[in-house]
Amino acid sequence: MRIFDVIGFALSNFLRRKARSALTVLGVIIGTAAVVIMLSIGIGMNKGFEDQISSWGDLREINVSEMYDQWNEETEQYEAVENRIPLDEQTVSELRELDNVKAVSPMIWGWGAYLIKDNREKCNSSNIQTVDAATMSELGYEILEGRLLNESDVGTTNFVMCYNIPFNFYDPKTLKDNEWFSTVYTGKNDTELPFDPLDENIKYQFTWNYGFGEQQIDYSKPRIIPEDATCVGVLVQNSTNVENYGQDHDTYIYMDVEGYRGLNERLQKNRNKYYGIEDEDVSTTSSVMYINGVPVSDNVAEGRQSVYDQITVLVDDTKHVLDVTKEIMAMGLQTDSSMDYLQKMQEQTKFLRTVLGAIGAVAFFVAAISIANTMVMSIYERTREIGIMKVIGCKLKDIRGMFLVEAAIIGVTGGVLGVGLSYIVSTLVNKLASGGAMEMFGIYSAGAAVSIIPFWLDLVAILLATVVGVVSGLYPAIRATRLSALEAIKNE
């Protein structure tokens, strides 16, 4: 018997008993749809967590800081770390040598400098954040106008500003009591800027003087000397902040870390001279910190001193983030990354996702029993037919093949229709979730899809339904081949 004959007989038997076949297929449809929907909700939850965490920063980034203390299990207290590893050039070099590390950018938080435009307008809300200019393009910053910092900016005071910085300039002589807040934009990237930040005729300067333009100059003191700087680019608006809060509140100015160290040193020396303070070392970022009343500022490794506030490590792929994190912690450093938060959030919902998967598995198991029951009943009804086929010389493998193909037809049909049903249910679930109707089940959505069905899940579901059908029909098929031909013919 040819394979097409086997398929033809199986298909005709499937269509012969329409009611029974339809009910069996319905069981597979429900089982398939249940599995797809339950898994899609788990996928949607993970995707929602990932999108939320990604809005905070690149999942591949690891923020590295000094490890000041560790928990002592015996004393049940935090104790200062002896010979702690500082954030210096040696640490930066060691981090760059780790496997799967794509870029390392040391950072200094520069809160004390104010940006001045044309020696007249002041940006009161700007904060300098440093990066390694040579690696800025690899750290996920997106430029709108101009360019990002690059190797040519290392050691300079060239900077890149966030999109809303131009809206925060005001003239201290004409605007008082924070009236400048009314000029902050509430639009998107197509909002017209009040001026061209990259205009070569604009003169930018940094100053430590918080009272710039608001106080009379005390000529009895040394002159406050501002430092010249150049804007080379404007970043795109942070759309996540706009969606959540109505406007982008990012007020960072990005500068090369070495360039900022020089800028800060010059500004601090000028400040000390203005206030009559003797010269002091301003090249480090260390400060006195106490743990259980004991100062830990002197616990740093011998001969070394922190010169950075933080170091950002960019990993080549998210799957390597946790491994790199373990290596960094083994070096004696503290880590913090978006991937850590994502993992914790996924762990918290792991039980819920397990329950959802179990519900789908139970539905599929019930469908399998239904298929097996249908095929067994088919054997009883077709016992005489099986006997005749054996008498006329039909091979056992062909008889077995007919039952397995019929079971596979049930599985494929139910799988395809079940996937179709799952899309309908998925759409309904997402609409209910967007309206808050799913919160009673512990499922929350802030505009994101709760149920996501990737293409691979469709294929897996159909394949699984087919396999379940074939496996469920295996016993009835074997039983059919073991029937005695003479006894089967005598059967009424």
C-alpha positions as CSV (number, residue, x, y, z in Angstrom):
1,M,0.0,0.0,0.0
2,R,1.4,3.4,-1.0
3,I,1.8,6.2,1.5
4,F,-0.8,8.2,-0.3
5,D,-3.3,5.3,0.1
6,V,-2.5,5.2,3.8
7,I,-3.2,9.0,4.1
8,G,-6.3,8.6,2.0
9,F,-7.8,5.9,4.2
10,A,-6.9,7.8,7.4
11,L,-8.5,11.0,6.1
12,S,-11.7,9.2,5.0
13,N,-12.0,7.6,8.4
14,F,-11.5,11.0,10.0
15,L,-14.3,12.5,7.9
16,R,-16.6,9.5,8.2
17,R,-17.4,10.1,11.9
18,K,-17.7,13.9,11.8
19,A,-19.3,14.5,15.2
20,R,-16.7,12.3,17.1
21,S,-13.8,13.8,15.1
22,A,-15.1,17.3,15.7
23,L,-15.3,16.8,19.5
24,T,-11.9,15.2,19.6
25,V,-10.4,18.1,17.6
26,L,-12.2,20.6,19.9
27,G,-10.3,19.1,22.8
28,V,-7.0,19.6,21.0
29,I,-8.0,23.1,20.1
30,I,-8.7,24.0,23.7
31,G,-5.5,22.3,24.9
32,T,-3.4,24.1,22.3
33,A,-5.0,27.4,22.9
34,A,-4.5,27.0,26.6
35,V,-0.8,26.2,26.3
36,V,-0.2,29.1,23.9
37,I,-2.1,31.6,25.9
38,M,-0.5,30.6,29.2
39,L,3.0,30.7,27.7
40,S,2.2,34.0,25.9
41,I,1.3,35.6,29.2
42,G,4.6,34.5,30.7
43,I,6.4,35.8,27.7
44,G,4.5,39.1,27.8
45,M,5.3,39.5,31.5
46,N,9.0,38.9,30.8
47,K,8.9,41.3,27.8
48,G,7.2,43.9,29.9
49,F,9.8,43.6,32.7
50,E,12.6,43.8,30.1
51,D,11.1,46.9,28.4
52,Q,10.6,48.6,31.8
53,I,14.1,47.9,32.9
54,S,15.6,48.8,29.5
55,S,14.0,52.2,29.8
56,W,16.2,52.8,32.9
57,G,19.4,51.9,31.0
58,D,21.1,49.4,28.7
59,L,20.7,45.8,30.0
60,R,24.3,45.2,29.1
61,E,25.7,47.8,31.4
62,I,27.1,47.1,34.8
63,N,27.8,50.0,37.2
64,V,30.8,49.4,39.4
65,S,31.6,51.1,42.7
66,E,33.7,50.6,45.7
67,M,32.8,47.9,48.1
68,Y,32.9,49.7,51.5
69,D,31.3,47.0,53.6
70,Q,30.3,43.4,53.8
71,W,27.7,41.5,55.9
72,N,29.2,39.4,58.7
73,E,27.1,36.4,59.4
74,E,28.6,35.8,62.8
75,T,28.2,39.4,64.2
76,E,25.1,40.0,62.0
77,Q,26.5,43.5,61.2
78,Y,28.0,45.2,58.2
79,E,31.8,45.5,58.6
80,A,34.3,47.7,56.7
81,V,36.2,46.0,54.0
82,E,39.9,46.0,54.6
83,N,42.2,47.0,51.7
84,R,39.2,47.7,49.5
85,I,39.8,48.1,45.8
86,P,39.6,51.8,44.7
87,L,38.3,53.1,41.4
88,D,41.5,54.1,39.8
89,E,43.4,53.5,36.5
90,Q,44.5,50.1,37.6
91,T,41.0,49.0,38.2
92,V,39.9,50.4,34.9
93,S,42.6,48.4,33.1
94,E,41.7,45.2,34.9
95,L,38.1,45.5,34.0
96,R,39.0,46.0,30.4
97,E,40.9,42.7,30.4
98,L,37.8,40.7,31.5
99,D,36.2,38.3,28.9
100,N,33.1,39.6,27.1
101,V,33.7,43.2,28.1
102,K,33.1,45.5,25.2
103,A,33.9,48.9,26.7
104,V,34.8,50.5,30.1
105,S,33.9,54.1,30.9
106,P,35.1,55.7,34.2
107,M,32.7,58.3,35.5
108,I,32.8,61.4,37.8
109,W,29.6,63.1,38.9
110,G,30.2,66.8,38.4
111,W,27.5,68.6,40.3
112,G,29.3,71.9,41.0
113,A,29.7,73.5,37.6
114,Y,27.1,75.8,35.9
115,L,26.9,76.2,32.2
116,I,26.9,79.9,30.9
117,K,25.9,81.0,27.4
118,D,27.4,84.2,25.9
119,N,28.4,85.4,29.4
120,R,24.8,86.3,30.0
121,E,22.4,83.4,30.3
122,K,22.7,80.6,32.9
123,C,21.6,77.0,32.8
124,N,20.7,76.4,36.4
125,S,19.7,72.8,36.2
126,S,22.6,71.2,34.3
127,N,24.7,68.5,35.8
128,I,27.9,67.2,34.3
129,Q,28.3,63.5,33.8
130,T,31.6,62.1,32.6
131,V,32.2,59.3,30.1
132,D,35.2,58.0,28.3
133,A,34.9,60.0,25.1
134,A,36.5,57.3,23.0
135,T,33.7,54.8,24.0
136,M,30.7,57.0,24.1
137,S,29.3,55.7,20.8
138,E,29.3,52.2,22.2
139,L,27.3,53.1,25.4
140,G,24.0,53.5,23.7
141,Y,23.7,57.3,23.4
142,E,21.6,58.4,20.5
143,I,22.6,61.7,18.8
144,L,20.0,64.1,17.3
145,E,22.2,67.0,16.1
146,G,26.0,67.2,15.8
147,R,28.0,64.2,17.0
148,L,28.8,62.1,20.0
149,L,32.1,62.5,21.8
150,N,35.0,60.5,20.3
151,E,38.7,60.1,20.7
152,S,39.4,63.6,19.5
153,D,37.6,64.9,22.6
154,V,39.7,63.0,25.1
155,G,41.1,65.5,27.6
156,T,39.1,68.5,26.3
157,T,36.1,70.4,27.7
158,N,34.0,69.6,24.6
159,F,30.5,68.3,25.6
160,V,27.2,66.8,24.5
161,M,24.0,68.1,26.0
162,C,20.6,66.5,26.6
163,Y,17.7,67.7,24.4
164,N,16.0,69.9,26.9
165,I,19.1,71.8,28.1
166,P,18.6,74.7,25.7
167,F,15.2,75.3,27.2
168,N,16.7,75.8,30.6
169,F,18.8,78.9,29.9
170,Y,17.6,82.1,31.4
171,D,19.0,85.6,32.1
172,P,19.4,86.0,35.9
173,K,19.2,89.7,35.6
174,T,15.6,89.6,34.2
175,L,14.1,86.4,35.5
176,K,13.8,85.8,39.2
177,D,12.2,83.2,41.5
178,N,12.5,80.3,39.1
179,E,10.4,82.0,36.4
180,W,12.6,80.3,33.9
181,F,10.6,77.1,34.5
182,S,7.9,78.4,32.2
183,T,10.3,78.0,29.3
184,V,10.8,74.3,29.7
185,Y,9.3,72.4,26.7
186,T,6.6,69.7,26.9
187,G,6.8,68.4,23.4
188,K,8.9,65.8,21.6
189,N,12.0,65.9,19.5
190,D,10.3,68.1,16.9
191,T,9.8,70.9,19.4
192,E,11.6,73.9,18.0
193,L,14.7,74.7,20.0
194,P,15.0,78.3,21.3
195,F,18.4,78.5,19.7
196,D,20.9,76.4,17.7
197,P,23.1,74.8,20.4
198,L,25.8,74.1,17.7
199,D,26.0,77.7,16.5
200,E,29.7,78.5,16.3
201,N,29.0,82.1,17.4
202,I,27.7,80.9,20.8
203,K,30.2,81.1,23.6
204,Y,29.8,78.4,26.3
205,Q,31.6,78.6,29.7
206,F,31.5,76.6,32.9
207,T,31.7,78.3,36.3
208,W,31.4,77.2,39.9
209,N,29.7,80.5,40.8
210,Y,26.1,79.6,41.8
211,G,25.2,83.3,42.1
212,F,26.3,84.1,38.6
213,G,24.4,87.2,37.4
214,E,22.4,87.6,40.6
215,Q,25.0,89.1,42.9
216,Q,27.2,92.2,42.8
217,I,30.8,91.4,42.2
218,D,33.1,91.7,45.2
219,Y,36.2,93.3,43.6
220,S,38.1,92.8,46.9
221,K,38.3,89.1,46.0
222,P,40.2,87.4,43.2
223,R,38.3,87.3,39.9
224,I,36.0,84.3,39.3
225,I,37.4,82.8,36.1
226,P,35.0,80.8,33.9
227,E,36.3,78.0,31.7
228,D,35.6,77.9,28.0
229,A,33.8,74.8,26.5
230,T,32.4,73.7,23.1
231,C,29.1,71.9,22.4
232,V,29.5,69.2,19.8
233,G,26.1,67.5,19.9
234,V,22.6,67.3,21.2
235,L,21.1,63.9,22.3
236,V,17.6,62.8,21.4
237,Q,14.8,63.2,23.9
238,N,14.3,60.4,26.4
239,S,10.9,59.2,25.1
240,T,10.3,57.0,28.0
241,N,10.3,59.9,30.4
242,V,8.0,61.8,28.1
243,E,5.5,59.0,28.0
244,N,5.5,58.5,31.8
245,Y,5.8,62.1,33.0
246,G,4.8,64.3,30.1
247,Q,8.2,65.7,29.5
248,D,11.9,64.8,29.5
249,H,13.6,65.9,32.7
250,D,17.1,64.7,31.8
251,T,19.5,67.6,32.5
252,Y,22.8,66.0,31.9
253,I,25.8,67.4,30.1
254,Y,28.3,64.7,29.0
255,M,32.0,65.4,29.0
256,D,35.2,63.3,28.7
257,V,36.3,62.1,32.1
258,E,39.9,63.4,31.7
259,G,38.7,66.7,30.4
260,Y,36.4,67.1,33.3
261,R,39.1,66.3,35.8
262,G,41.2,69.1,34.4
263,L,38.2,71.4,34.4
264,N,37.2,70.6,37.9
265,E,40.7,71.1,39.2
266,R,40.9,74.5,37.6
267,L,37.5,75.6,38.9
268,Q,38.2,74.3,42.4
269,K,41.6,76.1,42.6
270,N,39.9,79.3,41.5
271,R,37.1,78.8,44.0
272,N,39.7,78.2,46.8
273,K,41.6,81.3,45.8
274,Y,38.3,83.3,45.8
275,Y,37.4,82.2,49.4
276,G,41.0,82.3,50.6
277,I,41.3,78.6,51.1
278,E,44.8,77.1,50.8
279,D,45.4,74.8,47.8
280,E,44.2,71.2,48.4
281,D,44.1,68.0,46.4
282,V,41.0,68.0,44.3
283,S,42.0,65.1,42.0
284,T,40.3,62.4,44.0
285,T,36.7,61.6,44.8
286,S,37.2,60.1,48.2
287,S,35.2,61.3,51.2
288,V,35.0,60.2,54.8
289,M,32.5,57.4,55.3
290,Y,31.6,55.8,58.6
291,I,30.5,52.2,59.3
292,N,29.3,51.4,62.8
293,G,31.0,54.7,63.9
294,V,34.4,53.8,62.4
295,P,35.8,55.9,59.5
296,V,36.7,53.7,56.5
297,S,38.3,56.3,54.2
298,D,41.8,54.9,55.0
299,N,40.9,51.2,54.3
300,V,41.8,51.5,50.6
301,A,44.5,49.3,49.2
302,E,48.0,50.6,50.0
303,G,49.4,53.3,47.6
304,R,46.1,53.6,45.7
305,Q,43.3,56.2,45.8
306,S,39.9,56.4,44.0
307,V,39.8,59.0,41.3
308,Y,36.4,58.0,39.9
309,D,32.9,57.9,41.4
310,Q,31.8,55.0,39.3
311,I,32.9,52.9,36.4
312,T,30.5,51.7,33.7
313,V,31.2,48.3,32.1
314,L,29.5,47.4,28.9
315,V,29.2,43.7,28.2
316,D,29.0,42.4,24.6
317,D,25.8,40.5,25.2
318,T,23.1,40.3,27.8
319,K,23.6,36.6,28.3
320,H,27.1,37.3,29.6
321,V,26.1,40.1,32.1
322,L,25.7,37.8,35.1
323,D,29.0,36.0,34.5
324,V,30.9,39.3,34.2
325,T,29.1,40.6,37.3
326,K,30.4,37.6,39.3
327,E,33.9,38.2,38.1
328,I,33.8,41.9,39.0
329,M,32.5,41.1,42.5
330,A,35.3,38.5,42.9
331,M,37.7,41.4,42.3
332,G,36.3,43.0,45.5
333,L,34.1,45.6,43.8
334,Q,30.4,46.4,44.2
335,T,28.1,46.0,41.2
336,D,24.7,47.2,40.1
337,S,23.0,46.6,36.8
338,S,19.6,46.6,35.2
339,M,20.0,42.9,34.6
340,D,20.0,42.3,38.3
341,Y,16.7,44.1,38.7
342,L,15.2,42.2,35.7
343,Q,16.3,38.9,37.2
344,K,14.8,39.7,40.5
345,M,11.5,40.7,38.9
346,Q,11.4,37.5,36.9
347,E,12.1,35.5,40.0
348,Q,9.2,37.1,41.8
349,T,6.8,36.0,39.1
350,K,8.4,32.6,38.4
351,F,5.7,30.8,40.5
352,L,2.9,32.6,38.6
353,R,4.4,31.6,35.3
354,T,4.9,28.1,36.4
355,V,1.2,27.8,37.4
356,L,0.2,29.2,34.0
357,G,2.3,26.6,32.2
358,A,0.9,23.8,34.4
359,I,-2.6,24.8,33.5
360,G,-1.8,24.6,29.8
361,A,-0.1,21.3,30.3
362,V,-3.1,19.8,32.0
363,A,-5.3,21.0,29.2
364,F,-3.0,19.3,26.7
365,F,-3.0,16.1,28.8
366,V,-6.8,16.0,28.7
367,A,-6.7,16.5,24.9
368,A,-4.3,13.5,24.6
369,I,-6.7,11.3,26.6
370,S,-9.5,12.4,24.3
371,I,-7.5,11.4,21.2
372,A,-6.6,8.0,22.6
373,N,-10.2,7.4,23.6
374,T,-11.4,8.2,20.1
375,M,-8.8,6.0,18.4
376,V,-9.6,3.1,20.7
377,M,-13.3,3.4,20.0
378,S,-12.5,3.6,16.3
379,I,-10.7,0.2,16.6
380,Y,-13.8,-1.4,18.1
381,E,-16.0,0.0,15.4
382,R,-13.7,-1.1,12.6
383,T,-12.6,-4.5,13.9
384,R,-14.2,-6.4,11.0
385,E,-12.6,-3.9,8.5
386,I,-9.2,-4.5,10.1
387,G,-9.6,-8.3,9.8
388,I,-10.5,-8.1,6.1
389,M,-7.5,-5.9,5.5
390,K,-5.2,-8.5,7.1
391,V,-6.8,-11.4,5.1
392,I,-6.3,-9.7,1.8
393,G,-2.6,-9.2,2.6
394,C,-2.4,-5.6,4.0
395,K,0.9,-5.2,5.8
396,L,0.8,-4.5,9.6
397,K,2.8,-1.3,9.2
398,D,0.2,0.0,6.8
399,I,-2.6,-0.7,9.3
400,R,-0.6,0.8,12.1
401,G,0.2,3.8,9.8
402,M,-3.5,4.5,9.1
403,F,-4.2,4.9,12.8
404,L,-1.1,7.0,13.4
405,V,-1.9,9.3,10.4
406,E,-5.5,9.7,11.5
407,A,-4.3,10.6,15.0
408,A,-1.8,13.1,13.5
409,I,-4.5,14.6,11.4
410,I,-6.5,15.2,14.6
411,G,-3.4,16.8,16.2
412,V,-2.5,19.0,13.3
413,T,-6.1,20.2,12.7
414,G,-6.6,20.9,16.4
415,G,-3.2,22.6,16.7
416,V,-3.7,25.0,13.7
417,L,-7.2,25.9,14.9
418,G,-6.0,26.2,18.5
419,V,-3.3,28.7,17.5
420,G,-5.9,30.7,15.6
421,L,-8.1,30.7,18.7
422,S,-5.2,31.7,20.9
423,Y,-4.7,34.9,18.8
424,I,-8.3,35.9,19.5
425,V,-8.0,35.2,23.2
426,S,-4.7,37.0,23.3
427,T,-6.2,40.1,21.8
428,L,-9.1,40.0,24.3
429,V,-6.6,39.6,27.2
430,N,-4.6,42.6,26.1
431,K,-7.7,44.7,25.8
432,L,-8.8,43.7,29.3
433,A,-5.4,44.3,30.7
434,S,-5.1,47.8,29.1
435,G,-8.3,48.7,31.0
436,G,-7.1,47.3,34.3
437,A,-9.5,44.3,34.3
438,M,-6.6,41.8,34.8
439,E,-5.2,43.4,37.9
440,M,-7.5,41.2,40.1
441,F,-5.4,38.2,38.8
442,G,-2.1,40.0,39.7
443,I,-1.4,40.9,36.1
444,Y,-0.6,44.6,35.6
445,S,-0.1,46.5,32.3
446,A,0.9,50.1,31.7
447,G,0.0,50.1,28.0
448,A,2.2,47.2,27.1
449,A,0.9,43.9,25.8
450,V,0.3,41.3,28.5
451,S,0.0,38.4,26.1
452,I,2.7,38.1,23.4
453,I,2.7,35.2,20.9
454,P,6.0,34.9,19.0
455,F,6.1,33.0,15.7
456,W,8.2,30.3,17.2
457,L,5.5,29.6,19.7
458,D,2.9,29.0,16.9
459,L,5.2,26.4,15.3
460,V,6.0,24.7,18.6
461,A,2.3,24.5,19.6
462,I,1.4,22.9,16.2
463,L,4.3,20.5,16.4
464,L,3.4,19.6,20.0
465,A,-0.2,19.0,19.1
466,T,0.9,16.7,16.3
467,V,3.3,14.8,18.5
468,V,0.6,14.5,21.2
469,G,-1.8,13.2,18.6
470,V,0.6,10.6,17.2
471,V,1.7,9.4,20.7
472,S,-1.9,9.2,21.8
473,G,-2.7,7.1,18.7
474,L,0.3,4.8,19.2
475,Y,-1.4,2.3,21.6
476,P,-4.6,2.0,19.5
477,A,-2.5,1.5,16.4
478,I,-0.4,-1.3,18.0
479,R,-3.6,-2.8,19.4
480,A,-5.1,-2.9,15.9
481,T,-2.2,-4.8,14.4
482,R,-2.4,-7.4,17.2
483,L,-6.1,-8.4,16.4
484,S,-6.6,-11.9,15.1
485,A,-7.7,-11.7,11.4
486,L,-10.3,-14.6,11.8
487,E,-11.7,-13.3,15.1
488,A,-11.9,-9.8,13.6
489,I,-13.8,-11.0,10.5
490,K,-16.3,-12.8,12.8
491,N,-16.9,-9.6,14.7
492,E,-20.3,-7.9,14.0
